[in-house]
């Protein structure tokens, strides 16, 4: 008999679709596993089309939120949660995989209980802990988003012990619904072989919506120049937005906003030749049924994190210094919405319809936007490769290096002495950079590397100081000397502040520092010996990870610098590079 697993995912439809590789991987790993999904009732309908869920339990806390402005009935909420947790606890789950970040989901994970809990869970005091190193990374990367290249689908899988295998999200298509869609297309005059282009102008937030008049320009161009039939998709709440797109168009569109069931929407998305879309659940449906995508990303949306998890999508992302903004940001201009032009999206759409994976290289296009093409990385996860060759920038350099670095150091979380600090771990990066980007000026590249090495040298010093302090705490003398122990604790606090400062002044080191600090926040236990053991292991992990970073950036500099200079000066100051 297989394990009994509970998956918690209380977020939106797109997030549920993004769990499909995880669910599939759990079933492939153990065909006898039983998977129960606790999902937001509002979006749980999509689970009808998702393989691997043996039982769905709908989580509906919204039913207790009055729409009339009255206060919710706290007792009713308590009784609902009490019944729910008692029912789930009685099922004796072996594993809980919590993919939600809320305090409520963390508390539920603790109250339900399991021998193995992955992701957020609460302590009896209400503090949140994160179990599993990949999910520690998952809860950390918002602090270094420009350097993160792991899609949340990959992090879902890795956090549950599933290795990504170059396989995208998926949905089961209702064949009867698909037949009904085909019949409806015949009724409204869409002939077999005609190009059908879907438009998804809505999004969950207004600040993630490309202007409707821009969608109208793209739709009109494709209708006139490609003979495309234009279909507007969206939820009933987006009807007004769809009307704006339709009113701005010179050609007639088929407006299906709010007029399809979920099974019909999946069928329609499957039937179109291209979907032009914001970052939405509809985009993830298209990825899951194999429909070509041109996705538009700006504000706090970032394709590396939540882009379509499939081979062969085009993504346009606004090129603006303040992107990606925080999810809590209230912007007074949203100028990034105008950085992606209708001509950019038309060019990407035509390239996609022509079956190509490289965008036009014209200087007139994508002047304030980056265009990417999705494909599977050699580690089995997704990546977004530049579809137009541009100069390498600092963030791309370190982001490309961090992917193989974290692939090496996260699996060795509990045995950091086994981390391979050789630059060979990142030797595949230089060819990718040279194939995808033009070289930056040699002096600029040297400045990036020197600055990063300077930060790494300081980080190694701080790590060494941390090791000295934890060794002092572990000695019997220190444990019995209250005043000395207070002094060491004060020095440890100063060390934490120094690490935070370093991650801000040398932000290329922020991924390592942030993940380490989040790890420290998740130390468990009350006795000094247990905490010291965890601290020493974490310090060794940070030290070895930093040495791998140092060796990797020295190696990359030697491979891609223009004038053949062999080693940055700061490398000598670091001393032994751990080879």
N, C-alpha and C positions, 0 to 999 in steps of 0.2 A: 504494500500500500504506500502511495506517495505522500509527500508532505502536504499539509493543509496550510495554505497561504492566504493572507488577507492583504489586499492592495487598497490603500487609501489615496484617492485622488478627488479632491473636492472642487477642482477648478473647472475651466470651460471646455467646450466641445473639442477645440483644437488640442488641448492638453490630453484629453482622453484618447484621441487618435494617435498622439505621440507616444502613448504607452504600448502600442501594438507590437513593436519589435521586442519589447520586454516580455509581454505576455506570450508571444510566440516562442521566445527563447526559453522561458520557463517550461513550456510544454515539450519543447525539443529536448531539453536537458533531462526531464523526467516526465514521460507521457502519463504517468499515474498521478501527477500532482493535481490537487484540487485548488482552484483559484476562486476566491470570493472578492468582488469589487464593491467597495463602498464609495458611491459617486454622487455628486450633486444632482438632485432630482431634475433640475431645470435642463441639464444637458445629457442626462443618462440615456436618452433615446438612441444616441449614436452607438451605444454598446450592443444594440441588436445586430450590428453589422461587423462586430469585432470578434475575431476568433480567440478562444482561450479562456473566456470568462464562464465558469461553471454556475455561478450564482451572482446575481446583481441585487444589491441592497441600496435603495435610494435614500440619500441623506437630504432631509428637507427641513432645515432650520428656518427657512424663509417663511414657512407657513405661519410662524408665530410673530411675524413682523407686520403689524397693521398698516394698511395703506392710508388710513384716515388721520394719521398723525398721533394716534394714541400710543401710550407706553405699552411695550410688549408684556405679556403675562409671564413673569420670571418663573413662577411655579410650574406652569405648563411646559416651559422649555426644560426645566430641571427634570421633570417627570419623563419627558420624551427622551432626553439624553440618558437618564438612568435605565429606562427600558431597553434602549438601543445597546448600551454598553453591557448590560447584563446578558442580553441575547448573544452578543458577539463573544463575550468572555466564555459563555457556556460551550462554545464551539471548539475551544482549546486549539487555537492556531499554533502551528510550529513556528511560523515566520510572519511578521508584519512588515510590509514595505510601505512606508509613508512618503508619498511624493508631494504632499502639500506642506506649505511653510507656516501655516497659521498656528497660533497658540492652542486653538481648539483641537486641531488634528493631533498636535503633540500630546495634549491631555488625553484624547481618546486612545492613542497608541499605548499610553501608560496604563489607563484604566482597563483596557481590553487585555493587554498583556500577552507576551509570547516569549519563547526561549530565545528567539533571535529577532530583534527589531532593527530595521534599517531606516535611516532618515531621522526626522525629528521625533523626539518623545519627551515627555515632561518628567521632572522629578516630583517627589511628594510635596516639595516646597513651591512647585510651580515654575521652576527654572526649566529652560529648554536645553536638551542635549541633542547631539547629532551622532548617530552610530553609523559607521562605515566610512572609510577614508575618502572614497569617491564622492560620497554625499556631503562630507565635510567640505570638499572642493566645491561641490554644487552650491552650498550655502555661502561660499566665500567669493565667487568670481564677480559678483556685482561691484566689488571694490577694485577690480582690474579688468574691466570689460574689454578694453582695447587689446589686451594681451590674451584673452581667452579664445581658443579655437575648438572647444568641445561643445557640440550641440546638446541641448538638454535630453534629447532622445538617447544619446550615447551615455550620458551621465545616469539616466534612469537605469539603463541596462547594467552598466559597470557597478552601480551601487547595489544591484541585486545579484551580483556575481555572474552576470551573463556577458560574454565577449561579443561585441558587435561583429557582424559577418557580412558587411556590404549588402545589406538587404533593407529596403525601405519600409515605410509605414504601409499598412494595408487595410482594406475594408472588403467585406463580402457584399457583392452586389445582388440586390433583389431582382431576379430575372423577369419576374412579372412586372415590376415597376419599370424596368428597362424597356420591355415591350410596349408598355403604356406610353412611355416617353417617345419611342419611335413612331407610334401611331399618332400621337399629338403633333409631332413634327410634320408628318404627312398632311394632317388636317390644316395646318397653318401655312402650308406651301413650301416647306423646306425640302428640297429635293436631295436624293442620295448623291453624295459626292460634293455637295456644296460645303464651303468652309463655314463653320459655326464658331464664333468668338464669344466667350462669356465675359461679362464685366461684373466684378464685385466691388462696388464703390463704398460699401459700408465697412465699418470696423467697430470693435467693442468700445473704442473711445474716439471722440471727435478729433483729438489731436493726432490720431493715426490714420486719418482719411485724406487721401489726395483730393484736391479740389474737383468737384463734379464736372466743371466745364472742361477740365483736362481729360477726364475719362471720355467726355463727349467728343473731343477733337480726335482722340485715338480711334474711337468707334467709327466716326465718320470717315476717317482716312481708310481704315480697313474695309469698310463697306464699299467705298468708291473704288479703291485701288486693288482690292483683293476679292471683291464681290462677296464679302463675308456677310452672313446673317448675324445680327447682334442680339444677344440675349442678356438681359439684366437679372442678376440674382441678388437675393438678400432676404433678411428677416422682415416680418410685418412692421417692426419698429423702424425699418429703414425705407418705408414706402415714400416718404417725403423726399428723401435724398435721391431715390430712384427717379422720382418725378422731375427733379432738377436736372439729372443727367439727360433724361428723355427730352425735356423741354429745350435743352441746349444743343441737341443733335439736329442736323439737317436731314438725316435719313431716319427711317422708321426702325424702331427697336422692338423686340419682343420682351415685354416687361413682366417677369415672373416673380417680382419681389413680393413676398408674403403669399404667393399663390401655389406653393408646392408643399407636399408633405416631405418629411426627411428622406424617405425612400425615393421619392420622385426627384428630390434635389440631387441625391447621389447619382441617380440615373442620368439626369440632365448633365451633370458635371462630367460624367463618363463619356457622354456623347459629343461634347464640344471638342474642337481641334486646338483651342487655346483658351486659357483663362488669364485675364489681366486683372490683378487683384491687389488689395492691401494685405497686410499681415492679418489674416482672419482664419476662422475655422473652415470656411469654404476653401481657402488655399490648401489647408491640410487634407480636406476631402480629395481635392484634385491630385495631390501628391500620392494619396493612398490608392487611387483608381487609375493612375498612369496618364493623367491628362497633362499636356505641356503647360508650363506656368511662366508668366512674367510677373514677378512679385515686386512690390514697391514698399520700401522700408525707410522710415525716418523717425524723428523724435526719440522715444526710448526703445523702439523696436530695433533689433539687431539680428541680421540674418545668421551670423555665426551661432547664435543662441537658439533662435526659434524659427529659422528658415525652413523651407519645405524639405522634408527628409526623404529625398528621392534623387535618382540620377537624372541630370539633364534639365534642370530649371534655370531660368535666368532671374537674377535678383538685381535690382537697382537700389542703391543705398546712398542717401544724401552725404556729400563730402563737405562737412562743416565741423569746425574745431570743437564745438560744444557737444557734438553727438558722440555716443548716445547719452541723452540726458537721463536723469534719475526718474524713476516711476512716480516720485512725489513732486517732481518739478512742475511749477506753473509758469509757463513761458509767456512773455509779453509780446512776442513777435511771430513765433513759429515760421521763421523764414525758410527753414529747411524744406517745408512743403513745396516751395517754389524752386528748390535746387534741382529737382528732377523734372525735366520739361516733357511736354507732349511729344516733341521730336525724339527725345531719348527713348521713350516707351514705344513709340512707333518703330524705331530702328531695332529695338530688342524683339518686338513682336514679329517683324518681318524676318529677322534672322532665325527666330524659332520656327516660324512657318516654313522656312526654307530648309530646315533640318541641320543648321550649322551650330557649332559650339563656340565660335569666336565672333565677337561683336565687330561692327565696322570700326576701323582705326582712325577715322576722320577726327581732326582736331575740333571740328564744330560740334561734335557729339560728346555727351557725358563730361562736359566741362566742369560741372559742379556735382557730379555723381560718380560713384564707382559701380561698375557692372561686373557681376560674378556669374559663374556657371557651376552648378552643383554637381559633384561627383564623389565617389567613395574613395576615401584615403586608404593608404596601404595598411593602416591599423584596423580597418574594417568599419570605421565610423565615417560620417559625412564630412566633406569640406567644401568650401566655396572658393573656387579658383578664379583669379582675375580673368575676365573675358576680353580685356583690352590691356595691352602692355603699357605700363606706366613706371615712373621711377620708384625704386624701393624706398619706403620711408622707415623711420625708426620703429614704429609700432609693429609693422609687418615683420621686420627682421626678428624682433624678440618674440613675437607671437608664434612665428614658424618654429623657433627654437624651443619654446616652452612645450609644444605638443609632445615631441618625443621625450623631453625631460620628464614631464609628469607621467608619461606612460612607463617610464623606468622607476620613478621614485614612489608613486602612490602604491603600487602593488607591494612595495617593500617597507610599508608603513611600520610594521611590527618587527622587522628585521633589517634595519637600515644599514647594518654592517655589510649586507650583500649588495648594496647599490653599486652599480658599475659607473665609476666617475670618468671613464674614458670618453673622449670626444667622438668615438665611433658610434655612440648612441645617436648622435645627431648628424651623422655623415650624409644622410639623404637630403638634408635641408638645403645645402649649397646648390645642388643641381636644380631643385625646385625653384629657388630664388632666381637663379640665372635664366631659367626657362620662362619665368612668369613676369619678371620685372627687369627694367633697365637699371644699370648700376648707378648708385648715387655718387656724387663727387667724393674722391678719395679722402679729402680732408674732413668732410662731413661724416663719412663712415667711421673714420678714426676717432672723431670726437664722441660719437655714440658709444663706441667700444670702450674708449678710455673712461668715460663717465660711468658705464656699467661696471667695469673692473674696479674702479674706485669705490663704488658702492658695495661690491662684493667683498673687497678687502675689509671694509668697515663691518660688514655683516659677519665675516669670519671672526673678527675681533670680539664682537658682541656675543657670538656663539661660544667662543672660548671663555669669556667672562661668565656666561651662564653656566657652563660646565663646572667652573671653579666654585661658583656659589652653591650649586646643587650638591657637589661633593662635600662642601663644608656642612651643609644641612644634614647630610646622611651620617656624618661622624657622630659617635656617641657623645662626644664633648659638646658639640653644638646643640644636640637635642636636649641636653640637660641644662644648658646655659641660656636662660630667658633673655637677658639683655643682648647677648651676642646674636641670638636667633632673630630678635627684632631688627638688629642692624642688617643682617643678611636679607630679611624680608623687605626692608626699605630699599636695599640695593637692587633686589629683584624687580621691585616696582619701577625704579629708575631705568632699569634695563628694558622693561616693557615699553616705557615712554621713548627710549632711544630707538627701539625697533620701529615704533610707529613713525617717528620723525624720519628715520632712514627710508621707509617705504614711500614717504611723501617727497623727500628731497632727491631720491634716486629711484624714481617710480618704475624703472625696469626691474627692480628687485621686489616690487610690491606683490607679485603672485606668490613668491616663496614666503615672504614675511607674513602675508595675510593668511595663507593656509596654515602656517605654523602657529600664528596667534589664535586662530580658530581652534586648532588642535588643543592648545593649552587651555582654552576656555572649556573644553570638553573633558578635562581630566576628571576621573571619578574616584571616590574613596575619601575617607576622613583621616586615616592614619598617615603620618609623615613618610614612612618608608614606602608605601604604595605610590604616593604622589611624587616622591623623589625618583623612583624607578621610571615613572611615566615621563618626568621632566628630562631625565638623562637620555631616554630613548628618543624623545622629540628633538632634543638638541643635536644628537648624532644625526638624526634624519635631516635636520636643517643644514648641518655642516656638510654632509655628503652631497646633498642636493645643490648647495652653493658651489661646491668644487666641480660638480658636473656642469653647472652653468658656466663657470669660469673657463673650463677646458673647452666647452662648446663654442663660446664666443671668440676665444683666441683662434680656434680652428677655422671658424667661419670667416674670420677676418683674413686669415692667411689664404683662404681659398678664393675669396671674391674681391679683395682689394685690387686696385688698378696697377699700382706701381711696384708691386712685389715686395712690399715691406713685410717682414716675416712675423714680428711679434710686437704688440703694443708695449710701451714702456711700463705701464702700470702692472703688467703681468709679472714683471720681475719683482715688484714689491710684495706681491702675494706670496712669493716663495714657492714651496712645494705645491704643485697643482694636483697632487693626489693620484698621479699616474702609477 
